[in-house]
Amino acid sequence: MTTGTKVDRRILKTKEAINKAFLELFSEKEFEQITINDIADRANVNRGTIYLHYTDKYDLLYKCIDFHLSKMFSSCTIHVNLEKDDFISEQKPIFKYFEDNFLFFSSMISNKITSLFQERMLSFVKSSIKKNLDQSTNQTIDKELVTQFNASAFVGIIEWWIQNKMPHSPQYMAEQMWDLFKR
């Protein structure tokens, strides 16, 4: 019998309220203009409560980014050498996650803090590709270059899709990614 530590539901609700308040504020104004007081007021908690969970607003931002990227990539991997149907079925949940969390991702991309988010997302994508890079990849092409190329292309497409308010379905985007990567 395994015993795991259970997180108090009140703590989870408090963190959710803080994150929701932060995200709403982040979508309304620049990161530098957001204060801990703003977040506390919007979340209906005391400043001290925020400091129990986060060092400062930067810590909150980093944890928020890491949470979303980790959650997205924990259930989805990015393989480079797959058959079409397998590739699309792997990519569709990633696009669906972006679609379901549009407010978060659009805020990250449209805010001045974009380069931080882009760097972290690129790092997550490269890590996923490196883990799954097939050994049969063309030996004349450097695996690091393959990883960088695919990760940059993927992040660029995601940014375009979000900035344009997701004009296509996750299914369509996954299919297009297949076509692009296979060229």
Accessible surface in RSA format (square Angstrom, percent):
REM  Atomic radii and reference values for relative SASA: ProtOr
REM  Chains: A
REM  Algorithm: Lee & Richards
REM  Probe-radius: 1.40
REM  Slices: 20
REM RES _ NUM      All-atoms   Total-Side   Main-Chain    Non-polar    All polar
REM                ABS   REL    ABS   REL    ABS   REL    ABS   REL    ABS   REL
RES MET A   1   228.16 118.2 140.36  92.9  87.80 209.0 116.36  98.9 111.80 148.1
RES THR A   2   134.84  95.9 103.86 105.3  30.98  73.8  72.68  97.6  62.15  94.0
RES THR A   3   116.63  82.9  87.73  88.9  28.90  68.9  61.20  82.2  55.43  83.8
RES GLY A   4    64.82  79.9   0.00   N/A  64.82  79.9  36.79 101.0  28.03  62.8
RES THR A   5   142.14 101.1 113.04 114.6  29.10  69.3  87.19 117.1  54.95  83.1
RES LYS A   6   197.74  96.5 167.00 102.5  30.74  73.2 114.58 103.1  83.16  88.6
RES VAL A   7    85.61  56.3  66.48  60.2  19.12  46.1  70.27  61.1  15.34  41.6
RES ASP A   8    53.25  37.3  38.87  38.7  14.38  34.0  26.37  62.1  26.89  26.8
RES ARG A   9   187.01  78.5 184.00  93.8   3.01   7.2  58.04  79.3 128.97  78.2
RES ARG A  10   175.93  73.9 173.46  88.4   2.47   5.9  80.41 109.9  95.52  57.9
RES ILE A  11    73.08  41.6  71.68  53.4   1.41   3.4  73.08  52.6   0.00   0.0
RES LEU A  12    81.44  45.4  81.30  58.2   0.14   0.4  81.30  57.1   0.14   0.4
RES LYS A  13   143.44  70.0 138.03  84.7   5.40  12.9  82.06  73.9  61.37  65.4
RES THR A  14    31.53  22.4  27.38  27.8   4.15   9.9   6.56   8.8  24.97  37.7
RES LYS A  15    74.33  36.3  74.33  45.6   0.00   0.0  19.08  17.2  55.25  58.9
RES GLU A  16   113.43  65.1 107.94  81.7   5.49  13.1  43.75  84.6  69.69  56.9
RES ALA A  17    34.85  32.0  26.16  40.4   8.69  19.8  33.00  46.5   1.85   4.9
RES ILE A  18     0.00   0.0   0.00   0.0   0.00   0.0   0.00   0.0   0.00   0.0
RES ASN A  19    41.69  28.7  40.47  39.1   1.22   2.9  19.85  47.8  21.84  21.1
RES LYS A  20   133.36  65.1 127.55  78.3   5.81  13.8  92.00  82.8  41.36  44.1
RES ALA A  21     2.43   2.2   1.02   1.6   1.42   3.2   2.05   2.9   0.38   1.0
RES PHE A  22     0.18   0.1   0.18   0.1   0.00   0.0   0.18   0.1   0.00   0.0
RES LEU A  23    27.99  15.6  27.99  20.0   0.00   0.0  27.99  19.7   0.00   0.0
RES GLU A  24    43.81  25.2  43.01  32.5   0.79   1.9  19.64  38.0  24.17  19.7
RES LEU A  25     8.23   4.6   8.23   5.9   0.00   0.0   8.23   5.8   0.00   0.0
RES PHE A  26     3.72   1.9   0.01   0.0   3.71   9.6   0.01   0.0   3.71  10.6
RES SER A  27    56.71  47.9  21.10  28.2  35.61  82.0  14.18  30.2  42.54  59.6
RES GLU A  28   109.57  62.9  71.25  53.9  38.33  91.3  42.41  82.0  67.17  54.8
RES LYS A  29    69.98  34.1  57.98  35.6  11.99  28.6  39.33  35.4  30.65  32.6
RES GLU A  30    58.06  33.3  57.57  43.6   0.50   1.2  25.82  49.9  32.24  26.3
RES PHE A  31     3.48   1.7   3.00   1.9   0.48   1.3   3.00   1.8   0.48   1.4
RES GLU A  32   116.30  66.8  96.23  72.8  20.07  47.8  61.25 118.5  55.05  44.9
RES GLN A  33   109.91  61.5  94.58  69.1  15.33  36.5  36.71  78.1  73.20  55.5
RES ILE A  34     0.87   0.5   0.00   0.0   0.87   2.1   0.00   0.0   0.87   2.4
RES THR A  35    67.29  47.9  63.57  64.5   3.72   8.9  65.03  87.3   2.26   3.4
RES ILE A  36    15.64   8.9  12.42   9.3   3.23   7.8  12.42   8.9   3.23   8.8
RES ASN A  37    70.79  48.8  70.13  67.8   0.66   1.6  16.92  40.7  53.87  52.1
RES ASP A  38    39.50  27.7  34.35  34.2   5.15  12.2   5.35  12.6  34.15  34.1
RES ILE A  39     0.00   0.0   0.00   0.0   0.00   0.0   0.00   0.0   0.00   0.0
RES ALA A  40     3.76   3.5   3.59   5.5   0.17   0.4   3.59   5.1   0.17   0.4
RES ASP A  41   116.13  81.3  92.50  92.1  23.63  55.9  32.39  76.2  83.74  83.5
RES ARG A  42    99.29  41.7  69.45  35.4  29.84  71.0  31.47  43.0  67.82  41.1
RES ALA A  43    11.65  10.7   0.00   0.0  11.65  26.5   3.78   5.3   7.87  20.8
RES ASN A  44   138.45  95.5 116.51 112.6  21.94  52.8  27.04  65.1 111.41 107.7
RES VAL A  45    37.39  24.6  17.42  15.8  19.97  48.1  27.68  24.0   9.71  26.3
RES ASN A  46   114.23  78.8 108.62 105.0   5.62  13.5  20.32  48.9  93.92  90.8
RES ARG A  47   109.29  45.9 104.72  53.4   4.57  10.9  37.89  51.8  71.40  43.3
RES GLY A  48    43.01  53.0   0.00   N/A  43.01  53.0  35.91  98.6   7.10  15.9
RES THR A  49    32.50  23.1  30.57  31.0   1.93   4.6  12.57  16.9  19.93  30.1
RES ILE A  50     0.11   0.1   0.11   0.1   0.00   0.0   0.11   0.1   0.00   0.0
RES TYR A  51    93.14  43.5  71.84  40.9  21.29  55.4  54.43  40.9  38.71  47.7
RES LEU A  52   145.25  80.9 112.02  80.1  33.24  83.5 114.64  80.5  30.62  82.4
RES HIS A  53    37.28  20.4  22.02  15.3  15.25  39.0  15.81  16.3  21.46  25.0
RES TYR A  54    11.69   5.5   8.72   5.0   2.97   7.7   5.35   4.0   6.34   7.8
RES THR A  55   106.79  76.0  86.98  88.2  19.81  47.2  66.91  89.9  39.88  60.3
RES ASP A  56    55.05  38.6  54.98  54.7   0.07   0.2  21.35  50.3  33.70  33.6
RES LYS A  57    27.87  13.6  27.59  16.9   0.28   0.7  20.12  18.1   7.75   8.3
RES TYR A  58    83.52  39.0  83.52  47.5   0.00   0.0  64.08  48.2  19.44  24.0
RES ASP A  59    25.40  17.8  23.03  22.9   2.37   5.6   7.12  16.8  18.28  18.2
RES LEU A  60     0.19   0.1   0.19   0.1   0.00   0.0   0.19   0.1   0.00   0.0
RES LEU A  61     0.05   0.0   0.05   0.0   0.00   0.0   0.05   0.0   0.00   0.0
RES TYR A  62    81.16  37.9  81.16  46.2   0.00   0.0  48.75  36.6  32.41  40.0
RES LYS A  63   100.03  48.8  95.20  58.4   4.84  11.5  66.40  59.8  33.64  35.8
RES CYS A  64     8.74   6.6   5.44   6.1   3.30   7.8   2.97   7.5   5.77   6.2
RES ILE A  65     0.00   0.0   0.00   0.0   0.00   0.0   0.00   0.0   0.00   0.0
RES ASP A  66    44.05  30.9  43.78  43.6   0.27   0.6  19.04  44.8  25.00  24.9
RES PHE A  67   113.95  57.0 105.80  65.5   8.15  21.2 113.03  68.5   0.92   2.6
RES HIS A  68    20.15  11.0  20.15  14.0   0.00   0.0   9.66  10.0  10.48  12.2
RES LEU A  69     0.00   0.0   0.00   0.0   0.00   0.0   0.00   0.0   0.00   0.0
RES SER A  70    50.34  42.5  46.15  61.6   4.19   9.7  34.07  72.6  16.27  22.8
RES LYS A  71   110.84  54.1 101.02  62.0   9.82  23.4  59.12  53.2  51.72  55.1
RES MET A  72     1.88   1.0   0.07   0.0   1.82   4.3   1.65   1.4   0.24   0.3
RES PHE A  73    19.94  10.0  10.57   6.5   9.37  24.4  10.87   6.6   9.07  26.0
RES SER A  74    94.43  79.8  52.12  69.6  42.31  97.5  48.17 102.6  46.26  64.8
RES SER A  75    97.42  82.3  57.29  76.5  40.13  92.5  52.07 110.9  45.35  63.5
RES CYS A  76     7.80   5.9   3.91   4.4   3.89   9.1   3.92   9.9   3.87   4.2
RES THR A  77    52.48  37.3  51.22  51.9   1.26   3.0  44.61  59.9   7.87  11.9
RES ILE A  78     4.04   2.3   4.04   3.0   0.00   0.0   4.04   2.9   0.00   0.0
RES HIS A  79    48.21  26.3  47.71  33.2   0.50   1.3  31.30  32.3  16.91  19.7
RES VAL A  80    26.54  17.5  20.91  18.9   5.64  13.6  24.13  21.0   2.41   6.5
RES ASN A  81    62.05  42.8  40.98  39.6  21.07  50.7  19.34  46.6  42.71  41.3
RES LEU A  82    41.66  23.2  32.06  22.9   9.60  24.1  37.62  26.4   4.04  10.9
RES GLU A  83   132.09  75.8 130.49  98.7   1.60   3.8  49.50  95.7  82.59  67.4
RES LYS A  84    97.19  47.4  94.94  58.3   2.25   5.4  44.41  40.0  52.78  56.2
RES ASP A  85   114.83  80.4 107.64 107.1   7.19  17.0  36.58  86.1  78.24  78.0
RES ASP A  86    74.87  52.4  73.48  73.1   1.39   3.3  11.47  27.0  63.40  63.2
RES PHE A  87     2.70   1.3   2.70   1.7   0.00   0.0   2.70   1.6   0.00   0.0
RES ILE A  88    15.75   9.0  15.75  11.7   0.00   0.0  15.75  11.3   0.00   0.0
RES SER A  89    73.08  61.8  56.53  75.4  16.55  38.1  47.54 101.2  25.54  35.8
RES GLU A  90    38.23  21.9  34.26  25.9   3.97   9.5  24.00  46.4  14.23  11.6
RES GLN A  91     0.52   0.3   0.52   0.4   0.00   0.0   0.10   0.2   0.42   0.3
RES LYS A  92    86.03  42.0  86.03  52.8   0.00   0.0  39.16  35.2  46.88  49.9
RES PRO A  93    61.21  44.6  52.03  47.4   9.18  33.4  56.73  46.8   4.48  27.8
RES ILE A  94     0.00   0.0   0.00   0.0   0.00   0.0   0.00   0.0   0.00   0.0
RES PHE A  95     0.00   0.0   0.00   0.0   0.00   0.0   0.00   0.0   0.00   0.0
RES LYS A  96    94.39  46.0  94.39  57.9   0.00   0.0  65.10  58.6  29.29  31.2
RES TYR A  97    31.84  14.9  29.66  16.9   2.18   5.7  30.36  22.8   1.49   1.8
RES PHE A  98     0.00   0.0   0.00   0.0   0.00   0.0   0.00   0.0   0.00   0.0
RES GLU A  99    63.06  36.2  53.25  40.3   9.80  23.3  20.40  39.5  42.66  34.8
RES ASP A 100    91.62  64.2  55.97  55.7  35.65  84.3  25.16  59.2  66.46  66.3
RES ASN A 101    35.73  24.6  30.10  29.1   5.63  13.6   5.82  14.0  29.90  28.9
RES PHE A 102    67.77  33.9  66.30  41.1   1.46   3.8  66.30  40.2   1.46   4.2
RES LEU A 103    85.04  47.4  81.92  58.6   3.13   7.9  82.06  57.6   2.98   8.0
RES PHE A 104     1.90   0.9   1.37   0.8   0.53   1.4   1.37   0.8   0.53   1.5
RES PHE A 105     0.00   0.0   0.00   0.0   0.00   0.0   0.00   0.0   0.00   0.0
RES SER A 106    22.44  19.0  21.24  28.4   1.20   2.8  14.77  31.4   7.68  10.8
RES SER A 107     3.71   3.1   0.85   1.1   2.86   6.6   2.74   5.8   0.97   1.4
RES MET A 108     0.00   0.0   0.00   0.0   0.00   0.0   0.00   0.0   0.00   0.0
RES ILE A 109     8.33   4.7   1.57   1.2   6.76  16.3   1.57   1.1   6.76  18.3
RES SER A 110    93.69  79.2  58.58  78.2  35.11  80.9  47.63 101.4  46.06  64.5
RES ASN A 111     9.95   6.9   4.77   4.6   5.18  12.5   3.02   7.3   6.93   6.7
RES LYS A 112   175.19  85.5 144.95  88.9  30.24  72.0  99.94  90.0  75.25  80.2
RES ILE A 113    32.26  18.4  28.51  21.2   3.75   9.0  31.81  22.9   0.45   1.2
RES THR A 114    34.39  24.5  34.39  34.9   0.00   0.0  32.14  43.2   2.25   3.4
RES SER A 115    68.85  58.2  65.45  87.3   3.41   7.8  39.05  83.2  29.80  41.8
RES LEU A 116    36.83  20.5  34.74  24.9   2.08   5.2  36.83  25.9   0.00   0.0
RES PHE A 117     0.74   0.4   0.74   0.5   0.00   0.0   0.74   0.4   0.00   0.0
RES GLN A 118    67.42  37.7  67.09  49.0   0.34   0.8   5.62  12.0  61.80  46.9
RES GLU A 119   112.68  64.7 105.29  79.7   7.39  17.6  43.13  83.4  69.55  56.8
RES ARG A 120    67.80  28.5  65.53  33.4   2.28   5.4  15.34  21.0  52.47  31.8
RES MET A 121     0.66   0.3   0.66   0.4   0.00   0.0   0.08   0.1   0.57   0.8
RES LEU A 122    37.19  20.7  37.19  26.6   0.00   0.0  37.19  26.1   0.00   0.0
RES SER A 123    64.01  54.1  59.57  79.5   4.43  10.2  24.28  51.7  39.72  55.7
RES PHE A 124    55.86  27.9  51.06  31.6   4.80  12.5  53.78  32.6   2.08   5.9
RES VAL A 125     0.00   0.0   0.00   0.0   0.00   0.0   0.00   0.0   0.00   0.0
RES LYS A 126    51.68  25.2  51.68  31.7   0.00   0.0  16.05  14.4  35.62  37.9
RES SER A 127    50.95  43.1  44.44  59.3   6.51  15.0  29.12  62.0  21.83  30.6
RES SER A 128    11.30   9.6   8.22  11.0   3.08   7.1   9.36  19.9   1.94   2.7
RES ILE A 129     0.45   0.3   0.45   0.3   0.00   0.0   0.45   0.3   0.00   0.0
RES LYS A 130   106.32  51.9  86.99  53.4  19.33  46.0  47.58  42.8  58.74  62.6
RES LYS A 131   166.74  81.3 127.73  78.4  39.01  92.9  83.23  74.9  83.52  89.0
RES ASN A 132    34.27  23.6  21.30  20.6  12.96  31.2   6.17  14.9  28.09  27.2
RES LEU A 133    17.80   9.9   8.24   5.9   9.56  24.0   8.24   5.8   9.56  25.7
RES ASP A 134    57.08  40.0  49.10  48.9   7.98  18.9  13.98  32.9  43.10  43.0
RES GLN A 135   141.90  79.3 133.47  97.5   8.43  20.1  65.89 140.2  76.01  57.7
RES SER A 136    90.14  76.2  58.68  78.3  31.46  72.5  52.22 111.2  37.92  53.1
RES THR A 137    17.34  12.3  12.10  12.3   5.23  12.5  16.92  22.7   0.42   0.6
RES ASN A 138    82.08  56.6  65.61  63.4  16.47  39.7  28.47  68.5  53.61  51.8
RES GLN A 139   138.76  77.6 107.58  78.6  31.17  74.2  65.40 139.2  73.36  55.6
RES THR A 140   123.06  87.5  85.74  86.9  37.32  88.9  84.14 113.0  38.92  58.8
RES ILE A 141    83.24  47.4  76.44  56.9   6.80  16.4  79.60  57.3   3.65   9.9
RES ASP A 142    79.93  56.0  64.90  64.6  15.03  35.5  25.89  60.9  54.04  53.9
RES LYS A 143    70.65  34.5  66.78  41.0   3.86   9.2  66.27  59.7   4.37   4.7
RES GLU A 144    83.49  47.9  79.83  60.4   3.66   8.7  50.37  97.4  33.11  27.0
RES LEU A 145   114.77  63.9 112.79  80.7   1.98   5.0 112.87  79.3   1.90   5.1
RES VAL A 146    19.50  12.8  15.50  14.0   4.00   9.6  19.50  16.9   0.00   0.0
RES THR A 147     1.05   0.7   1.05   1.1   0.00   0.0   0.00   0.0   1.05   1.6
RES GLN A 148    64.31  36.0  64.31  47.0   0.00   0.0  36.43  77.5  27.89  21.1
RES PHE A 149   142.39  71.2 135.19  83.7   7.20  18.7 141.27  85.6   1.13   3.2
RES ASN A 150    11.72   8.1  11.72  11.3   0.00   0.0   2.62   6.3   9.10   8.8
RES ALA A 151     0.00   0.0   0.00   0.0   0.00   0.0   0.00   0.0   0.00   0.0
RES SER A 152    48.93  41.3  38.38  51.2  10.55  24.3  33.77  71.9  15.16  21.2
RES ALA A 153    35.89  33.0  22.75  35.1  13.15  29.9  34.81  49.0   1.08   2.9
RES PHE A 154     0.53   0.3   0.53   0.3   0.00   0.0   0.53   0.3   0.00   0.0
RES VAL A 155     3.06   2.0   3.06   2.8   0.00   0.0   3.06   2.7   0.00   0.0
RES GLY A 156    33.98  41.9   0.00   N/A  33.98  41.9  27.94  76.7   6.03  13.5
RES ILE A 157    45.58  25.9  44.72  33.3   0.86   2.1  45.00  32.4   0.58   1.6
RES ILE A 158     0.13   0.1   0.13   0.1   0.00   0.0   0.13   0.1   0.00   0.0
RES GLU A 159    25.16  14.4  25.16  19.0   0.00   0.0   4.89   9.5  20.27  16.5
RES TRP A 160   109.74  44.0 107.54  52.1   2.20   5.2  88.31  47.1  21.43  34.8
RES TRP A 161     0.00   0.0   0.00   0.0   0.00   0.0   0.00   0.0   0.00   0.0
RES ILE A 162     2.74   1.6   0.60   0.4   2.14   5.2   0.60   0.4   2.14   5.8
RES GLN A 163   113.18  63.3  84.09  61.5  29.09  69.3  31.56  67.2  81.62  61.9
RES ASN A 164    70.53  48.6  53.33  51.5  17.20  41.4  11.16  26.9  59.37  57.4
RES LYS A 165   159.35  77.7 141.34  86.7  18.01  42.9  96.06  86.5  63.29  67.4
RES MET A 166    28.37  14.7  11.89   7.9  16.47  39.2   7.91   6.7  20.46  27.1
RES PRO A 167    71.88  52.4  32.88  30.0  39.00 141.8  44.66  36.9  27.21 169.1
RES HIS A 168    66.60  36.4  57.94  40.3   8.65  22.1  39.51  40.7  27.09  31.5
RES SER A 169    56.78  48.0  45.61  60.9  11.18  25.7  42.83  91.2  13.96  19.6
RES PRO A 170    11.16   8.1  11.16  10.2   0.00   0.0  11.16   9.2   0.00   0.0
RES GLN A 171    64.00  35.8  63.80  46.6   0.19   0.5  35.24  75.0  28.76  21.8
RES TYR A 172    88.80  41.5  87.67  49.9   1.12   2.9  56.56  42.5  32.24  39.7
RES MET A 173     7.79   4.0   7.79   5.2   0.00   0.0   5.43   4.6   2.36   3.1
RES ALA A 174     0.00   0.0   0.00   0.0   0.00   0.0   0.00   0.0   0.00   0.0
RES GLU A 175    59.12  33.9  58.97  44.6   0.15   0.4  11.20  21.7  47.92  39.1
RES GLN A 176    63.80  35.7  63.79  46.6   0.01   0.0  10.98  23.4  52.82  40.1
RES MET A 177     1.68   0.9   1.67   1.1   0.01   0.0   1.22   1.0   0.45   0.6
RES TRP A 178    32.97  13.2  32.97  16.0   0.00   0.0  20.94  11.2  12.03  19.5
RES ASP A 179    55.10  38.6  50.90  50.7   4.20   9.9  15.07  35.5  40.03  39.9
RES LEU A 180    90.35  50.3  76.25  54.6  14.10  35.5  76.38  53.6  13.97  37.6
RES PHE A 181    44.63  22.3  17.46  10.8  27.18  70.7  19.43  11.8  25.20  72.1
RES LYS A 182    98.45  48.0  68.17  41.8  30.27  72.1  42.74  38.5  55.70  59.3
RES ARG A 183   228.17  95.8 163.85  83.5  64.32 153.1  76.47 104.5 151.69  91.9
END  Absolute sums over single chains surface
CHAIN  1 A    10734.7       9000.0       1734.7       5860.4       4874.2
END  Absolute sums over all chains
TOTAL         10734.7       9000.0       1734.7       5860.4       4874.2
